[in-house]
Amino acid sequence: MKNQILEELPIEEREQGLRDICCGHEVQDYKREFNEEEITDMSKFYVQKSTAQSRSVVQKKAVIDSLKSELKIAQKELDKMLSIISTGHEVVQGEVYMIDDQESGMMGYYDPTGKLISSRRLRPEERQLRLNQSKVS
């Protein structure tokens, strides 16, 4: 058997020539070989696709990092809200006002709205502080 038949026909007409002379046909897997030009073209296309894929991977990483950051911020906000819901308060840092009560011997700490947030016993140096301040004036 010959390795190649109908070589005299142009490539576009060979399939029809084969149909004309065959005694039957069927579908099966076979190896299709590529010539040097096709391999070169395939190599160029491969480089283009590979470059595009690399760009897509970088973009994907950037999008994932951005989404992770957004999710992290949203989770912190949700955690804070859940804590407020379950405890009924939140811990904040701000200026508090110390008001002494010499009669009861207590120092009260008040928030900017005037609400007592904590208290403690007066220290010895804080007792009669107002009298000491008046004497200095």
C-alpha positions in Angstrom: 0.0 0.0 0.0 1.2 3.5 -0.8 1.7 6.0 2.0 0.1 8.8 0.0 -2.5 8.5 -2.9 -4.1 11.1 -5.1 -1.1 13.4 -4.8 -1.8 14.8 -8.2 -5.1 16.3 -7.1 -5.2 19.6 -5.2 -5.7 19.3 -1.5 -9.3 20.7 -1.8 -10.3 17.9 -4.3 -8.6 14.9 -2.6 -11.5 14.1 -0.2 -14.0 13.9 -3.1 -11.5 11.8 -5.1 -11.2 9.4 -2.1 -15.1 9.2 -1.9 -15.2 8.3 -5.6 -12.8 5.4 -5.4 -13.5 4.0 -1.9 -15.5 0.8 -1.2 -16.8 2.1 2.1 -16.0 4.6 4.9 -16.3 4.8 8.7 -15.5 7.3 11.5 -12.4 6.5 13.6 -9.7 8.4 15.5 -6.4 8.9 13.6 -3.3 11.0 13.9 -3.3 14.1 11.7 0.2 15.4 11.1 1.0 19.1 10.9 3.6 20.7 8.5 6.2 23.1 9.7 4.1 26.2 8.8 1.2 24.9 10.8 3.4 24.1 13.8 5.0 27.6 13.6 1.5 29.2 13.5 0.4 27.0 16.4 3.4 28.0 18.4 2.6 31.7 17.8 -1.0 31.2 18.8 0.2 29.2 21.9 2.3 32.2 23.0 -0.6 34.6 22.5 -3.0 32.4 24.5 -0.4 31.8 27.2 0.2 35.5 27.6 -3.6 36.2 27.7 -4.0 33.5 30.3 -1.2 34.9 32.5 -2.9 38.3 32.3 -6.2 36.7 33.3 -4.5 35.0 36.2 -3.1 38.3 37.5 -6.5 40.0 37.0 -8.2 37.1 38.8 -5.8 37.5 41.8 -6.4 41.2 41.9 -10.2 40.7 41.9 -10.0 38.0 44.6 -7.8 40.1 46.8 -10.2 43.0 46.4 -13.2 40.8 47.2 -11.4 39.3 50.2 -10.6 42.8 51.5 -14.3 43.9 51.1 -15.5 40.7 52.8 -13.1 41.2 55.7 -14.4 44.8 56.2 -18.0 43.6 56.0 -17.3 40.8 58.5 -15.7 43.2 61.0 -18.8 45.5 60.7 -21.1 42.5 61.2 -19.1 41.3 64.2 -19.3 44.7 65.7 -23.1 44.9 65.2 -23.6 41.4 66.6 -21.6 42.4 69.7 -23.7 45.5 70.2 -26.9 43.5 69.7 -25.9 40.8 72.2 -24.4 43.1 74.9 -26.4 46.3 74.3 -23.3 48.5 74.2 -20.0 49.1 72.5 -16.6 50.1 73.8 -15.5 53.4 72.6 -12.5 55.6 73.4 -13.2 59.3 74.1 -12.9 62.0 76.7 -14.7 61.4 80.0 -15.3 63.9 82.7 -14.3 63.2 86.3 -16.6 64.7 88.9 -15.8 64.3 92.6 -18.5 63.8 95.3 -16.7 64.8 98.5 -19.7 63.9 100.7 -19.8 60.3 99.5 -16.1 60.1 98.9 -16.5 58.9 95.3 -15.2 60.0 91.9 -17.6 59.7 89.0 -16.7 59.4 85.4 -19.2 60.8 82.9 -19.4 60.6 79.2 -20.0 63.7 77.0 -23.8 63.2 77.3 -23.5 63.5 81.1 -24.2 59.8 81.8 -22.3 58.1 84.7 -20.1 55.4 83.1 -18.1 54.4 86.2 -17.1 55.4 89.7 -14.5 54.8 92.3 -13.4 55.9 95.7 -11.6 59.2 96.0 -7.8 58.9 96.4 -6.3 60.7 99.4 -4.9 63.4 97.2 -8.3 64.0 95.7 -10.1 64.6 99.0 -11.1 68.2 99.6 -9.6 69.1 96.2 -12.0 72.0 95.8 -11.2 73.5 99.1 -7.5 73.3 98.2 -8.2 74.9 94.8 -10.2 77.7 96.5 -7.4 78.4 99.0 -4.9 78.7 96.1 -7.0 81.3 94.3 
